[in-house]
Structures are given as structure tokens and as C-alpha cells.
Amino acid sequence: MSLASPRPKPAPLQVIIAEDDPDGRLIIAHAVRGRGHYCQAARDGSEAWMMHQANRADVIISDWKMPTMDGLQLCREVRETESPERHTHFILVTGVAGRNDKLRLIEGLRAGADEYMSKPLDLGELDARLEAAWRSVTVQRGLEASTHTLRLDFAREHRAARTDPLTAVSNRLRLKEDLDLLLARSLRYGHRYCAALCDVDAFKAYNDCFGHVSGDGALCLLARTIQDHLRRGDSLYRYGGEEFLVILPEQSLAHAQAAMSRVRRAIGRLCIPQAIAAGLPFLTISVGIAELGAGPVDDWMRRADAALYRAKFLGRNRIVADEAPAASTLRSSS
């Protein structure tokens, strides 16, 4: 004969009581706390509303007729300001009896009340309603936890899809999204941007000599070094293979050249041995820089690539800026 598993102990509810009668308020508060729940007691709806704003309640037990703010208005305030994911269980209490009971019940439910109790309160009934509220809140808490987990998973997957798995810098997908936003800001606000396309010199010779594992390690070290020597507002992307792209906001060509010169010197100080066949003692980078102009983004990237090609042609390990003047006022391409 198997024994039934013990029922889990309910997690305490955060309960707010709104009752203008001191004796009634004390009795209800004592009953709620006696069942293991946290309880705050308010003298009217306005005080209960302030308590709820400061520390959101799981359950509100509110008298209907109270000064300053009655229970119906308190219920409406709660419903109008809560999010769909965070529902507060609202129990409306009234002392009115007779043929108007049904009309009151309908009015209270339409205002957002979940349950309805009549005075004098039966403590056994209150206990049962609190247990029902606990079941509802427990389901809600589980949904909140699941939703939070899903959001975290989505955020992680979103970041992973936009991050280069080797170097941990942004990838081409993130670059495309950022360039679309960047162009829109340039068109609307006249912001200026420079792009610096960096290529590791003779990297094939390095891989052929030291192997791809060492090559991957070198790329990671180079990416960290570039990132460490950029401004906070600059952005680094792995453009492809051994190429990295840096976007430098609000920088002229001259300032962008100075910034990338610091990066180039920092990489030189790493003294990563290069293959003898490359004709260079250490790993170096060549950089082509172009300023965003009046043409489309693709033209901007082509000009940076052309400047990089000239840097390679002139002997590598240097920085070359695009000579085409950038327009001061941008226009959208059609």
C-alpha cells in the first residue's frame, strides 16, 4: 500500500485588508495571519491603494462602503494599473442585503472583483476563499516563472544569433541591424560615422605554419585587443574570416585614423610571432577607413574595403583613409 505524498505547504500570500470598522479590521487581520499569510490592514480604500502600490498584494479583501475611496473604486484602480501577467485576487465585501444584492454583485464583478462575500463574515468561508485564492496565485506564480524563463532563453538565443561564436564579438547579422539603425539616425539627425575595416596581414601563412587552433586563439586575442582600445560608444564586428569592422560614431576621418593607430600599435605590442614565409616578424593588421557619405551603406563598405586594399598594396601594417569626400547632408537612396 503506497502512501499519498504529503500536500505541499502553501507559500504565504501577501494580503491587504481594507476595512473602516476597527473591530472588523482586527478580526479579519487576525484570521488571515492565523492561516500563515502576510497581512497589511488599511482603514480605507485610499490607504489600501497606497499599500498596494508600495508592495503589490496577491489578495485584497475590501469592504464596499468606506470613506475617501470605497471598495469598488479601489478594485477599479487595481485593475486599471496591473499588467496582464500580475493579477491580484480581489474579494469584495458588503453588508447590503435584499433585492439590491444581485445588482451589487454584477457591479462589483464588472469592476473586476473575483469574489464576493457578505457581512458578517464567516471565518470558515473566509478560510476556504483564501485557499481558493492561494490556488489561483500559485498557478499565476508558475506562469510568471515560466514566462520569465522563456524571456531569458529568448534573450540568450537572440544574443547568440548575433554573436560570433569564436571571438565573442558581434557578427554580420548584428552588423546589418546596426547599420540600418545607424543610417536612419544619420538621415534624421545628421550624425557622422566612420567605418574601419581591419584585416590580419598574411593570416593564411600564420595558419599554415602554426595550425588552425593557434590561428583561432590569435583571432580571439586580436579581437579582445581591438575591443579594449576602442571607445565605449564604438562597435566591433567580425566581418568574416580574419577581418574585423569597427564603427566609430561622431568621428572625422582624422580622429578615426588616430583611434585605429592606437589599436594597430597595441596589436604590435602583442608580439605574436608570424610565419617566416609572411616576411613579417609579428602578426599585424592593415586598416581601411571611410566616412559615411550620401550614398547607400553598401557603397560605404566598398570604400572602406578599397582603402584596406590600398593599405595592403602599400606594404601592409598601415592605415589608409578613403579619399572620397563625405557629404555633410545625407539623403536616402532610391
C-alpha positions in Angstrom: 0.0 0.0 0.0 1.5 3.3 -1.1 1.2 6.3 1.0 -0.1 9.5 -0.6 2.5 12.2 -1.0 2.1 15.0 1.6 0.4 18.1 0.4 2.9 20.9 -0.1 2.7 23.7 2.4 1.2 26.8 0.7 3.6 29.7 0.2 2.3 32.7 2.2 0.1 35.2 0.4 0.6 38.9 0.6 -2.8 40.1 1.7 -4.2 43.7 2.1 -7.4 44.3 4.1 -9.4 47.5 3.5 -12.0 47.9 6.3 -13.0 51.2 8.0 -14.5 49.4 11.1 -11.6 48.9 13.6 -13.1 45.7 15.1 -13.9 44.1 11.8 -10.4 45.0 10.5 -8.8 43.4 13.5 -10.8 40.2 13.3 -10.1 39.7 9.6 -6.4 40.5 10.0 -6.1 38.1 12.9 -7.8 35.4 10.8 -5.5 35.9 7.8 -2.3 36.0 9.9 -3.5 32.9 11.8 -3.5 31.0 8.5 0.1 31.8 7.9 -0.3 34.7 5.4 1.3 38.2 5.5 -1.2 40.9 6.1 -1.5 44.7 6.0 -4.6 46.4 7.3 -5.9 49.7 5.9 -8.6 52.0 7.2 -10.0 52.8 3.8 -9.5 52.3 0.1 -7.1 55.1 -0.3 -4.7 53.8 2.3 -5.0 50.3 0.8 -4.2 51.6 -2.6 -1.0 53.2 -1.3 0.0 49.9 0.4 -0.7 48.0 -2.9 1.4 50.5 -4.9 4.3 50.2 -2.4 4.2 46.4 -2.2 1.9 44.6 -4.6 -0.7 42.3 -2.9 -1.6 38.8 -4.0 -5.1 39.2 -2.4 -7.1 42.3 -1.4 -10.1 41.8 0.9 -12.0 45.1 0.7 -15.2 46.4 2.3 -17.5 48.1 -0.2 -18.5 51.2 1.7 -15.6 53.2 3.1 -14.7 56.9 3.3 -12.2 58.6 0.9 -12.2 55.6 -1.6 -14.7 52.8 -1.5 -14.0 49.2 -2.4 -15.5 49.5 -5.9 -13.1 52.3 -6.8 -10.2 50.5 -5.2 -10.9 47.5 -7.3 -11.0 49.6 -10.5 -7.7 51.3 -9.6 -6.1 47.9 -9.1 -7.4 46.5 -12.4 -6.5 49.6 -14.5 -2.9 49.6 -13.4 -1.9 45.9 -13.2 -0.2 44.0 -16.0 -1.9 41.0 -17.6 0.8 38.8 -16.0 0.3 40.0 -12.5 -3.3 39.6 -11.4 -4.4 40.5 -7.8 -7.2 38.3 -6.4 -9.9 40.8 -5.2 -12.6 39.8 -2.7 -15.3 42.5 -2.3 -17.2 42.5 1.0 -20.6 44.2 1.5 -23.2 44.4 4.3 -26.1 45.2 2.0 -28.8 42.6 1.8 -32.1 42.3 -0.1 -33.2 42.7 -3.7 -30.2 45.0 -4.5 -27.8 42.2 -3.8 -27.7 41.0 -7.3 -27.2 44.4 -8.8 -24.3 45.0 -6.4 -22.8 41.6 -7.3 -23.0 42.5 -11.0 -21.5 45.9 -10.5 -18.7 44.5 -8.4 -17.8 41.8 -10.9 -17.8 44.3 -13.7 -15.4 46.5 -11.8 -13.0 43.5 -11.6 -13.8 41.7 -8.4 -13.0 38.0 -8.4 -15.2 37.0 -5.4 -18.0 38.5 -3.3 -18.6 38.0 0.5 -21.4 39.3 2.7 -21.2 40.6 6.2 -21.0 39.4 8.9 -18.0 37.4 7.5 -18.0 33.7 8.2 -14.4 32.8 9.1 -14.8 29.3 7.7 -15.9 30.8 4.4 -13.0 33.2 4.5 -10.6 30.4 5.0 -12.0 28.5 2.0 -11.8 31.6 -0.2 -8.2 32.2 0.9 -7.4 28.7 -0.1 -9.0 29.2 -3.5 -7.1 32.4 -3.9 -3.9 30.6 -3.0 -4.5 28.0 -5.7 -5.1 30.8 -8.2 -2.0 32.7 -7.1 0.1 29.5 -7.2 -0.9 28.9 -10.9 -0.1 32.6 -11.6 3.3 32.4 -10.0 4.1 29.3 -12.0 3.1 31.1 -15.2 5.2 34.1 -14.2 8.3 31.9 -13.6 7.8 30.1 -16.9 7.3 33.4 -18.8 10.5 34.8 -17.1 12.4 31.7 -18.1 11.2 31.9 -21.7 12.2 35.6 -21.9 15.7 34.8 -20.6 16.0 31.9 -23.1 14.8 34.2 -25.9 17.3 36.9 -24.9 20.1 34.4 -24.8 19.2 33.0 -28.2 18.9 36.5 -29.6 22.4 37.4 -28.3 23.8 34.1 -29.5 22.4 34.6 -33.0 24.2 38.0 -33.2 27.5 37.0 -31.6 30.5 35.4 -33.4 31.0 32.0 -31.6 34.8 32.2 -31.8 35.7 35.7 -30.9 32.5 36.6 -28.9 32.2 40.0 -30.8 29.1 40.9 -32.8 28.6 39.2 -36.1 27.3 40.1 -39.6 23.7 39.8 -38.6 24.1 42.3 -35.8 26.1 44.5 -38.1 23.2 44.6 -40.6 20.7 45.5 -38.0 23.0 48.2 -36.5 23.8 49.7 -40.0 20.1 50.0 -40.7 19.6 51.9 -37.5 22.8 53.9 -38.0 21.7 55.1 -41.4 18.3 56.1 -40.2 20.0 58.2 -37.4 22.3 59.8 -39.9 19.5 60.7 -42.3 17.3 62.2 -39.5 19.9 63.8 -37.2 22.9 64.3 -39.3 25.2 62.1 -37.2 28.6 61.2 -38.8 30.2 57.8 -38.7 33.5 56.2 -39.8 34.0 52.6 -40.6 37.4 50.9 -40.2 37.9 47.6 -41.9 40.7 45.7 -40.3 42.5 42.6 -41.9 45.1 40.5 -40.2 48.1 40.6 -42.5 49.2 37.3 -44.1 47.0 35.2 -41.8 46.9 32.3 -44.2 50.7 31.9 -43.8 50.2 32.0 -40.0 47.6 29.2 -40.1 49.7 27.2 -42.5 52.7 27.5 -40.1 51.1 27.2 -36.7 47.8 25.4 -37.4 44.2 26.5 -37.2 43.9 26.0 -33.4 46.6 28.6 -32.9 45.0 30.7 -35.6 41.7 30.7 -33.7 43.5 31.7 -30.5 45.3 34.5 -32.3 42.0 35.8 -33.7 40.4 35.8 -30.2 43.4 37.7 -28.7 43.3 40.2 -31.6 39.5 40.8 -31.1 40.0 41.4 -27.4 42.8 43.8 -28.0 40.9 45.8 -30.6 37.9 45.9 -28.2 40.0 47.0 -25.3 41.4 50.0 -27.2 38.1 51.4 -28.6 35.9 54.0 -27.0 32.8 52.9 -25.1 30.5 54.0 -28.0 32.4 52.3 -30.7 31.3 48.9 -32.1 33.3 45.9 -33.2 32.1 43.1 -35.5 33.7 40.1 -37.0 33.3 40.9 -40.7 34.5 37.5 -42.0 37.5 35.2 -41.7 40.3 37.3 -40.4 38.5 40.7 -41.0 37.0 42.9 -38.3 34.9 46.0 -38.7 34.9 48.9 -36.3 32.1 51.6 -36.4 33.2 54.9 -34.9 30.4 57.3 -34.2 30.9 61.1 -34.4 34.4 60.8 -35.6 36.1 62.5 -38.5 38.5 60.6 -40.7 41.4 62.2 -38.9 40.1 61.2 -35.5 39.2 57.7 -36.7 42.8 57.3 -38.1 44.2 58.3 -34.7 41.9 55.9 -32.9 42.8 53.0 -35.2 46.5 53.9 -34.9 46.3 53.2 -31.2 44.7 49.9 -32.0 47.4 49.0 -34.6 50.2 49.8 -32.1 48.5 47.8 -29.4 48.4 44.8 -31.6 52.0 45.3 -32.5 52.9 45.2 -28.8 51.4 41.7 -28.5 54.4 40.4 -30.5 52.6 37.4 -31.8 55.2 35.5 -33.9 54.4 35.4 -37.6 55.4 32.7 -40.1 58.8 33.3 -41.7 57.1 33.0 -45.1 55.0 36.1 -44.4 58.0 38.3 -44.4 56.9 40.0 -41.1 58.2 39.2 -37.6 54.9 39.5 -35.9 51.2 39.5 -36.6 50.0 42.9 -37.8 46.8 44.4 -39.2 46.1 46.7 -42.1 43.1 49.1 -41.9 41.0 50.9 -44.4 38.8 53.8 -43.2 35.9 55.5 -44.8 33.3 58.1 -43.7 29.6 57.5 -44.2 28.5 59.7 -47.1 25.5 60.4 -49.2 25.4 57.0 -50.9 24.0 53.7 -49.6 25.6 51.7 -46.8 27.0 49.2 -49.4 28.9 52.0 -51.1 30.3 53.0 -47.7 31.6 49.5 -47.0 33.1 49.3 -50.6 35.0 52.5 -50.0 36.4 51.1 -46.7 37.3 47.9 -48.5 39.1 49.8 -51.2 41.1 51.8 -48.7 42.0 48.5 -47.0 43.2 47.1 -50.3 45.4 50.2 -50.8 46.9 49.6 -47.3 47.8 46.0 -48.3 49.2 47.2 -51.6 51.4 49.8 -50.0 53.1 47.2 -47.8 50.6 46.1 -45.0 50.7 47.1 -41.3 49.3 50.5 -42.0 46.2 52.6 -42.1 44.8 54.2 -45.3 41.7 56.5 -45.3 39.3 56.8 -48.2 39.9 59.9 -50.2 36.3 60.5 -51.4 34.7 63.4 -49.6 31.7 62.6 -47.4 28.6 64.7 -47.9 27.6 66.7 -44.9 23.9 66.2 -45.6 22.8 62.6 -46.2 19.9 61.6 -48.4 18.1 58.3 -48.7 19.0 56.2 -51.7 16.2 55.3 -54.1 
